[in-house]
Structure formats: structure tokens, C-alpha cells
Amino acid sequence: MINSQPSLDRKPTMIRWWICALLFFATTINYIDRQVFAILAPQLQTEIGWTEIEYGYIVTAFQLSYAIGLLMVGKLIDFLGAKKGFILSITVWSLAAIAHALARTPVGFGLARLALGIGESGNFPAAIKTISEWFPRKERALATGIFNSGSNIGAIVAPLLVPIIALNFGWQAAFILTGFLGFIWLFFWLRLMRRPEEHPRINAAELDLIKADTEENLEKPTSIWKIIRTRKVWAIAIGKFLTDPIWWFFLYWLPKFLNSTYGLKLDKIGLPLIVAYLIADVGSIGGGWLSSHFLKMGWSINAARKTTLLICAILVIPIYWASGIDDLWPAVILIGLGMAAHTGWSANMYTLATDFFPKKDMGTVVGFIGMAGAVGGMLMASATGHLLEATGSYQILFVIAASMYGIALVIIHLLVPNIDAVKS
């Protein structure tokens, strides 16, 4: 039962932030599981043998199933609810992560990546839906930035754990042990997660805070066909189509870039990856905080969101010079800055979805825009493999990375000139 004592007599409880912490850890595990393969890629390429083109196709396999999964799972999560949707998603992806240990050929790894993509596609639709249900608008960007920072923490934890496990117990053990983390998380999710109205530990003051600027909508979710006929969903979808591939490039090719450019092996590659992702983590939380801070200062939603996106688009530009630097650490710092800009950008892109659409449609919307980003990543992965096989140079890839965010912001502004005027 929710405590019925008047909200003026008590401070709000903090259950919503415990829910946010669970979303953070789920996203952390999500990125540990997808990053294991990238960290082991130089070793596996030597042991099993594949070309840059084949590696690009293995990465594309994940992107393909991730894109298809996002298109389907968003609607499923709106139907099942965030709690059940997360249970299904993390169970599938954890089993798929463990299944990598059985692969012995490029095709085998491609099949494992296909299964992993289907499972992991549920993380962000379920998380954003949970944020829209548990947080008022003024806190959503910060909450999104916090849980989204788990992507960077996962990418930090992975290079700490994976080399130790792989060097001592073999690469198969790295996939198995990290895959079991999802089942540990499930225990806490089952104990803590409820809808705000049904949670036994929330008080009336926190519930009033959550509901302060939202309207209860008991209508059925809108059809995806009606949603995709709106400019607002295409503004976010195109933005993610252009910029998500840059993050996928960092995730899957940064270990290979460090190996081929600076000769770093499995036992030495961890620290540069950790530094880059630590910088990126500052961007995720900082980007979410900055947007929320602008709103608290009295800025309009339009000014707060777009100014933050503009700052992120400017901060990514220096990555243009990363591929031409002979020294390791200046290159790592520039790459980390670009990754920080992306994570700040990403936190605000997801928050735009909560600005544009009601909670009842959040799974469908996030699934669709995530699918657009995954399709962009799929095309980027295959193109990267062919480009590196032909030239061996990362220069063009870093030029693309430096350019996409500014282009995306111009398109978003043209499609939705005034976010404040948008009616969900």
C-alpha cells in the first residue's frame, strides 16, 4: 500500500533513483556482453582466422538482428510492460552471450551475434519506458544520462575483466562468466521493480512528484503506422541513423585500431580503453545534467535540448585528427572526447522521445528510433570492413565521425523547429 500521509508532511522517498540504478546496471551488463567480442577480436582473428571484411560481417550480423529486434520488441514491451519486457530481454541476451563460447568459425560467431542482438534490443526500449513512468519531465534527461552511462561503465569493466579471464582460463570462459551477470541482475529486478502506483515502498510525496507534470492516459498504445507518419519520430530516427554508427565504430573497432596502430596486445589494451570510456562516462551524465540544468534555469525545452545537442556536436569535431597522431595517449584523449560527446548527445536524443510522445507509446517509439540507429550501424560496419581491407587506413572513418553530429542537428531542427510547440 502507498503511504497515504499528505505529501506536504513528508519528503519524497527515493525509490525512483533505485529503479534508475537498476537500469544503470542492466545497461552496464548489456555493454559488457557486447564488448567481450570486440576486446577478444585481435586474438580470435589470429586463432580462428578472418579478414577485415568477415569481421565487418560478424559485426553486421549483430546490427541486423538488433535492428529487427528493436522494431519488434518496442511494441512487445508496450504490451508486456517494462518489468516483464526486461526479464525476457536479459534472459535471451545472457544465454546468447554464453553461446559465443561454442563458436569456432566466423559463421558460428555470426550466429551468436544474431541471437545477442535480438536479446539486447530490449534494453533501451524497456529502460526509456521505465524512465517515462518513474520520473517527471524535469528529471528525465538526468535519469537517462545516468542509466545510459552504464554503456560506458560496461565498456570499462569489460577490458578490466576480459583479459584477466581470457589469459588465465581461455577466451571461452570470458564469454561464459560475463554472460552469467544478467541472471544475477534479474534477482534484484524481480524484487524491486513495480509500477509507481503499486510500489509498497513509495510514499505519496514521491508519487506526487512523479505525476506532477504528466497526465494519466489509459488509452491503448498508438499504432506504429500512425507514429511513423509524424515528423517528430523521423527527427529522432534520422538523428540516430546518422550518429549511432559512430558509437558502434568506437565499440567494435577501437580495440582493433589500438592493436593495428600502436601494437597493443590483449594484456596492454585495457588501460587505453578504460581511459577512453571513463571520459565518455562524463559525457553521458554531463549531457543529461546540462539539459536538465538549463530547464531548471527557466529555459524552454527547445532551447535546453538543442543547445546541449549543439555543444555535443562541437565537442566531437576534434576527433578528426585522431587517426594522424603518432603518440598513443593524445589519440586516446581525443577519441574519449568524441565518445563523451556522443554519450551526451545520446542521452538527450532519448529524452527527446519522452518530450515528443506519451508513456503509452514509449516502447514502440524507442524501438523504432533504435532500429534506425542500428540500421545505420549495420551499414557502417560492412563499409568499415571493406574500407579497412582495401586501404588499411582509419582516416576517412574519423572524418565521418567528426561530421555526422552537426549534420544530424541541422536535420532535427529543420524537421522540428520548436520542440515546445509539439503536441504528443
C-alpha positions as CSV (number, residue, x, y, z in Angstrom):
1,M,0.0,0.0,0.0
2,I,1.2,3.5,-0.8
3,N,1.5,5.7,2.4
4,S,-1.5,8.0,2.5
5,Q,0.1,10.7,4.6
6,P,-0.1,14.0,2.8
7,S,2.8,14.8,0.6
8,L,3.4,18.2,2.4
9,D,4.2,16.4,5.6
10,R,7.0,14.2,4.3
11,K,9.9,14.3,1.9
12,P,9.6,12.2,-1.2
13,T,11.2,8.8,-1.0
14,M,13.9,8.0,-3.4
15,I,12.6,4.7,-5.0
16,R,12.8,6.2,-8.5
17,W,16.5,6.6,-8.2
18,W,16.9,3.0,-7.0
19,I,15.0,2.0,-10.2
20,C,17.4,4.2,-12.2
21,A,20.3,2.4,-10.5
22,L,18.9,-1.0,-11.7
23,L,18.6,0.4,-15.3
24,F,22.2,1.6,-15.0
25,F,23.4,-1.9,-14.0
26,A,21.4,-3.5,-16.8
27,T,22.9,-1.2,-19.4
28,T,26.4,-1.9,-17.9
29,I,25.8,-5.7,-18.3
30,N,24.4,-5.1,-21.8
31,Y,27.6,-3.4,-22.9
32,I,29.9,-5.9,-21.1
33,D,28.3,-8.7,-23.1
34,R,28.6,-7.0,-26.4
35,Q,32.1,-5.6,-25.8
36,V,33.7,-9.0,-24.9
37,F,33.8,-9.9,-28.6
38,A,35.5,-6.7,-29.6
39,I,38.2,-7.0,-27.0
40,L,39.0,-10.5,-28.0
41,A,38.8,-9.8,-31.7
42,P,42.5,-9.4,-32.3
43,Q,43.3,-12.7,-30.6
44,L,40.3,-14.5,-32.2
45,Q,41.3,-13.2,-35.6
46,T,44.7,-14.8,-35.1
47,E,43.4,-18.1,-33.7
48,I,40.4,-18.6,-35.8
49,G,41.3,-16.5,-38.8
50,W,39.1,-14.0,-40.6
51,T,39.5,-11.0,-42.8
52,E,38.5,-7.4,-42.0
53,I,35.6,-7.9,-44.3
54,E,34.5,-11.1,-42.4
55,Y,34.9,-9.2,-39.1
56,G,32.7,-6.5,-40.6
57,Y,30.0,-9.0,-41.5
58,I,30.1,-10.6,-38.0
59,V,29.5,-7.1,-36.5
60,T,26.8,-6.5,-39.2
61,A,25.0,-9.7,-38.0
62,F,24.6,-8.2,-34.6
63,Q,23.4,-4.9,-36.0
64,L,20.9,-6.6,-38.3
65,S,19.3,-8.7,-35.6
66,Y,19.5,-5.7,-33.2
67,A,17.6,-3.5,-35.7
68,I,15.0,-6.2,-36.4
69,G,14.6,-6.8,-32.7
70,L,14.2,-3.1,-31.9
71,L,11.4,-2.8,-34.4
72,M,9.5,-5.7,-32.9
73,V,10.4,-5.5,-29.2
74,G,9.3,-2.0,-28.6
75,K,5.7,-2.9,-29.3
76,L,6.1,-6.1,-27.3
77,I,7.4,-4.1,-24.3
78,D,4.4,-1.7,-24.5
79,F,2.2,-4.8,-24.4
80,L,4.1,-6.7,-21.6
81,G,5.2,-3.7,-19.6
82,A,8.8,-2.7,-18.7
83,K,9.2,-5.3,-15.9
84,K,8.3,-8.4,-18.0
85,G,9.9,-7.0,-21.1
86,F,13.2,-6.6,-19.3
87,I,13.0,-10.2,-17.9
88,L,12.6,-11.6,-21.3
89,S,15.3,-9.4,-22.9
90,I,18.1,-10.0,-20.4
91,T,17.4,-13.8,-20.3
92,V,17.7,-14.1,-24.1
93,W,20.8,-11.9,-24.3
94,S,22.6,-13.6,-21.4
95,L,22.1,-17.1,-23.0
96,A,23.3,-15.7,-26.3
97,A,26.4,-14.2,-24.7
98,I,27.3,-17.6,-23.1
99,A,26.7,-19.3,-26.5
100,H,29.7,-17.4,-28.0
101,A,31.9,-20.0,-26.2
102,L,30.6,-22.7,-28.6
103,A,31.6,-20.8,-31.8
104,R,34.7,-22.0,-33.7
105,T,34.2,-20.3,-37.1
106,P,33.2,-16.8,-38.4
107,V,29.8,-18.2,-39.2
108,G,29.4,-19.5,-35.7
109,F,30.3,-16.1,-34.2
110,G,27.9,-14.5,-36.6
111,L,25.0,-16.8,-35.4
112,A,25.9,-16.0,-31.8
113,R,25.9,-12.3,-32.6
114,L,22.5,-12.6,-34.3
115,A,21.0,-14.1,-31.1
116,L,22.7,-11.5,-28.9
117,G,21.3,-8.6,-31.0
118,I,17.7,-9.9,-30.6
119,G,18.1,-10.1,-26.8
120,E,19.9,-6.9,-26.3
121,S,17.4,-4.9,-28.4
122,G,15.0,-4.9,-25.4
123,N,17.3,-2.9,-23.1
124,F,16.8,0.7,-24.2
125,P,13.0,0.5,-25.0
126,A,12.4,-1.0,-21.6
127,A,14.7,1.4,-19.8
128,I,13.3,4.5,-21.5
129,K,9.7,3.3,-20.8
130,T,10.6,2.9,-17.2
131,I,12.1,6.4,-17.0
132,S,9.0,7.9,-18.6
133,E,6.9,6.1,-15.9
134,W,9.1,6.8,-12.9
135,F,10.4,10.4,-13.5
136,P,8.9,13.8,-14.0
137,R,10.0,15.6,-17.2
138,K,12.5,17.9,-15.4
139,E,14.5,14.8,-14.2
140,R,14.3,12.6,-17.2
141,A,17.4,13.8,-19.0
142,L,19.5,13.4,-15.9
143,A,18.0,9.9,-15.2
144,T,18.5,8.9,-18.8
145,G,22.1,10.2,-18.7
146,I,22.8,8.2,-15.5
147,F,21.4,4.9,-16.8
148,N,22.9,5.5,-20.3
149,S,26.3,5.9,-18.6
150,G,26.2,2.2,-17.9
151,S,27.2,1.7,-21.5
152,N,30.5,3.3,-20.8
153,I,30.9,1.6,-17.4
154,G,30.3,-1.7,-19.2
155,A,32.9,-0.8,-21.7
156,I,35.3,0.0,-18.9
157,V,34.6,-3.2,-16.9
158,A,35.0,-5.4,-19.9
159,P,38.6,-4.5,-20.7
160,L,39.4,-5.0,-16.9
161,L,37.8,-8.4,-16.7
162,V,38.1,-10.0,-20.1
163,P,41.9,-10.0,-20.5
164,I,42.3,-11.5,-17.0
165,I,39.7,-14.2,-17.6
166,A,40.9,-15.0,-21.1
167,L,44.6,-15.1,-20.3
168,N,44.1,-17.3,-17.3
169,F,41.1,-19.5,-18.3
170,G,40.7,-19.1,-22.1
171,W,38.6,-16.9,-24.2
172,Q,35.6,-19.3,-23.9
173,A,35.5,-18.6,-20.1
174,A,35.3,-14.8,-20.8
175,F,32.0,-15.3,-22.6
176,I,30.6,-17.7,-20.1
177,L,31.4,-15.8,-16.9
178,T,30.3,-12.4,-18.2
179,G,27.1,-13.9,-19.6
180,F,26.0,-15.0,-16.2
181,L,25.9,-11.4,-14.9
182,G,22.5,-10.9,-16.4
183,F,21.0,-13.7,-14.2
184,I,22.4,-12.0,-11.1
185,W,20.7,-8.7,-12.1
186,L,17.4,-10.4,-12.6
187,F,17.2,-11.3,-8.9
188,F,17.2,-7.6,-7.9
189,W,14.9,-6.5,-10.7
190,L,12.3,-9.1,-9.6
191,R,12.5,-7.8,-6.0
192,L,12.4,-4.1,-6.6
193,M,10.6,-3.2,-9.8
194,R,6.9,-2.3,-9.8
195,R,4.8,0.5,-11.3
196,P,4.9,3.6,-9.2
197,E,1.2,3.3,-8.2
198,E,1.8,-0.3,-7.0
199,H,5.2,0.0,-5.2
200,P,5.0,-0.8,-1.5
201,R,7.9,1.5,-0.5
202,I,7.0,4.7,-2.3
203,N,5.3,7.5,-0.3
204,A,2.6,9.9,-1.5
205,A,5.1,12.8,-1.8
206,E,7.3,10.9,-4.3
207,L,4.3,9.7,-6.3
208,D,3.0,13.3,-6.5
209,L,6.4,14.4,-7.7
210,I,6.4,11.7,-10.4
211,K,2.9,12.6,-11.6
212,A,3.4,16.4,-11.3
213,D,3.7,17.2,-15.0
214,T,2.2,14.1,-16.5
215,E,-1.3,13.1,-17.4
216,E,-2.7,9.7,-16.8
217,N,-3.5,8.2,-20.1
218,L,-5.5,5.0,-20.2
219,E,-5.8,4.8,-23.9
220,K,-4.3,1.9,-25.8
221,P,-0.9,2.4,-27.4
222,T,-0.8,4.2,-30.8
223,S,-0.2,2.0,-33.8
224,I,3.4,2.2,-35.2
225,W,2.0,3.3,-38.6
226,K,0.5,6.4,-37.0
227,I,3.6,7.1,-35.1
228,I,5.9,6.9,-38.2
229,R,3.8,9.4,-40.0
230,T,4.9,12.1,-37.7
231,R,7.9,14.5,-38.2
232,K,8.9,14.2,-34.6
233,V,9.7,10.5,-34.8
234,W,11.7,10.9,-38.0
235,A,13.7,13.8,-36.5
236,I,15.0,11.4,-33.8
237,A,15.2,8.4,-36.1
238,I,17.4,10.3,-38.7
239,G,19.5,11.7,-35.9
240,K,20.2,8.3,-34.6
241,F,20.7,6.8,-38.1
242,L,23.5,9.3,-38.7
243,T,25.2,9.2,-35.2
244,D,24.7,5.8,-33.7
245,P,27.0,4.2,-36.2
246,I,29.8,6.4,-34.8
247,W,29.3,4.8,-31.4
248,W,29.3,1.3,-32.9
249,F,32.5,2.1,-34.7
250,F,34.1,3.1,-31.4
251,L,32.8,0.0,-29.7
252,Y,33.9,-2.6,-32.2
253,W,36.9,-1.1,-33.9
254,L,38.6,0.9,-31.2
255,P,40.4,-2.3,-29.8
256,K,41.5,-3.2,-33.4
257,F,42.6,0.4,-34.1
258,L,44.8,0.4,-30.9
259,N,46.2,-3.0,-31.9
260,S,47.0,-2.2,-35.5
261,T,48.1,1.4,-35.0
262,Y,50.0,1.2,-31.7
263,G,50.7,-2.6,-31.5
264,L,48.7,-3.1,-28.3
265,K,48.1,-6.7,-27.4
266,L,45.4,-8.2,-25.1
267,D,47.5,-7.7,-21.9
268,K,48.1,-4.0,-22.7
269,I,44.9,-2.8,-24.4
270,G,42.8,-2.5,-21.3
271,L,44.1,0.8,-19.9
272,P,43.6,2.9,-23.0
273,L,40.1,1.5,-23.4
274,I,39.3,2.3,-19.8
275,V,40.5,5.9,-20.1
276,A,38.5,6.5,-23.2
277,Y,35.3,5.1,-21.7
278,L,35.9,7.0,-18.4
279,I,35.9,10.2,-20.4
280,A,32.8,9.0,-22.3
281,D,31.0,8.4,-19.0
282,V,31.5,12.1,-18.0
283,G,29.7,13.0,-21.3
284,S,26.7,10.8,-20.6
285,I,26.0,12.1,-17.1
286,G,27.1,15.6,-18.0
287,G,25.0,15.8,-21.1
288,G,21.9,14.7,-19.2
289,W,22.7,17.1,-16.3
290,L,23.3,20.1,-18.6
291,S,20.0,19.7,-20.3
292,S,18.1,19.3,-17.0
293,H,20.1,22.3,-15.6
294,F,19.0,24.5,-18.5
295,L,15.4,23.6,-17.8
296,K,15.8,24.5,-14.1
297,M,17.2,27.8,-15.1
298,G,13.9,28.6,-16.9
299,W,15.0,27.8,-20.4
300,S,12.4,26.3,-22.8
301,I,12.6,22.6,-23.7
302,N,13.5,23.6,-27.2
303,A,16.5,25.8,-26.1
304,A,17.7,23.3,-23.4
305,R,17.7,20.2,-25.6
306,K,19.1,21.8,-28.8
307,T,21.8,23.8,-27.0
308,T,23.0,20.7,-25.4
309,L,23.0,18.8,-28.7
310,L,24.9,21.7,-30.3
311,I,27.6,21.6,-27.6
312,C,28.0,17.8,-28.1
313,A,28.2,18.3,-31.9
314,I,31.0,20.8,-31.4
315,L,32.9,18.7,-28.9
316,V,33.1,15.7,-31.3
317,I,34.9,17.7,-34.1
318,P,38.5,17.3,-32.8
319,I,38.3,13.5,-33.3
320,Y,39.0,14.4,-37.0
321,W,42.8,14.5,-36.0
322,A,42.9,11.2,-34.0
323,S,44.0,8.9,-36.8
324,G,47.1,11.0,-37.7
325,I,48.6,11.1,-34.2
326,D,51.7,9.0,-33.6
327,D,51.5,9.0,-29.8
328,L,49.0,6.8,-28.1
329,W,47.7,8.9,-25.3
330,P,46.8,12.1,-27.2
331,A,44.9,9.9,-29.6
332,V,43.1,8.2,-26.7
333,I,42.1,11.6,-25.2
334,L,40.7,12.8,-28.5
335,I,38.8,9.6,-29.0
336,G,37.5,9.8,-25.4
337,L,36.3,13.3,-26.0
338,G,34.5,12.2,-29.1
339,M,32.9,9.3,-27.2
340,A,31.9,11.7,-24.4
341,A,30.2,14.0,-26.9
342,H,28.3,11.0,-28.3
343,T,27.0,9.8,-25.0
344,G,25.9,13.3,-24.0
345,W,24.2,13.5,-27.4
346,S,22.6,10.1,-27.0
347,A,21.1,10.9,-23.6
348,N,19.3,13.9,-25.0
349,M,18.2,12.1,-28.1
350,Y,16.4,9.5,-25.9
351,T,15.0,12.3,-23.8
352,L,13.5,13.9,-26.9
353,A,11.4,10.8,-27.3
354,T,9.9,11.4,-23.8
355,D,9.3,15.0,-24.8
356,F,7.5,14.1,-28.0
357,F,5.4,11.0,-27.1
358,P,3.3,9.8,-24.2
359,K,4.4,7.0,-21.9
360,K,1.9,4.5,-23.5
361,D,3.9,4.6,-26.8
362,M,7.4,4.8,-25.4
363,G,8.5,1.2,-26.1
364,T,7.3,1.5,-29.7
365,V,9.0,4.8,-30.3
366,V,12.3,3.9,-28.7
367,G,12.2,0.6,-30.6
368,F,11.7,2.4,-33.9
369,I,14.4,5.1,-33.4
370,G,16.8,2.5,-32.1
371,M,16.1,0.4,-35.2
372,A,17.1,3.4,-37.3
373,G,20.4,3.7,-35.4
374,A,21.1,0.0,-35.7
375,V,20.5,0.1,-39.5
376,G,23.0,2.9,-39.7
377,G,25.4,0.9,-37.6
378,M,24.9,-2.2,-39.8
379,L,25.7,-0.2,-43.0
380,M,28.7,1.4,-41.2
381,A,30.1,-2.0,-40.1
382,S,30.1,-3.5,-43.5
383,A,31.5,-0.4,-45.1
384,T,34.2,-0.2,-42.4
385,G,35.3,-3.8,-43.1
386,H,35.6,-3.2,-46.8
387,L,37.3,0.2,-46.4
388,L,40.0,-1.2,-44.0
389,E,40.6,-4.3,-46.1
390,A,41.2,-2.0,-49.1
391,T,43.1,0.9,-47.5
392,G,44.2,-0.1,-44.0
393,S,43.6,3.5,-43.0
394,Y,41.2,4.8,-40.4
395,Q,41.4,8.4,-41.6
396,I,38.2,8.5,-43.6
397,L,36.3,6.9,-40.7
398,F,37.4,9.6,-38.2
399,V,36.4,12.3,-40.7
400,I,32.9,10.8,-40.9
401,A,32.8,10.6,-37.1
402,A,33.6,14.3,-36.8
403,S,30.9,15.4,-39.3
404,M,27.8,13.5,-38.5
405,Y,26.5,15.2,-35.4
406,G,26.4,18.7,-36.9
407,I,24.6,17.3,-40.0
408,A,22.1,15.4,-37.7
409,L,21.4,18.5,-35.6
410,V,20.6,20.6,-38.7
411,I,18.1,18.0,-39.9
412,I,16.5,17.7,-36.4
413,H,16.0,21.4,-36.3
414,L,14.5,21.6,-39.8
415,L,12.0,18.8,-39.0
416,V,11.1,20.1,-35.6
417,P,11.9,23.8,-35.4
418,N,10.2,24.3,-32.0
419,I,10.0,21.3,-29.6
420,D,7.8,23.4,-27.2
421,A,5.1,23.6,-29.9
422,V,5.0,19.8,-30.4
423,K,1.8,18.1,-29.1
424,S,2.0,14.4,-28.2
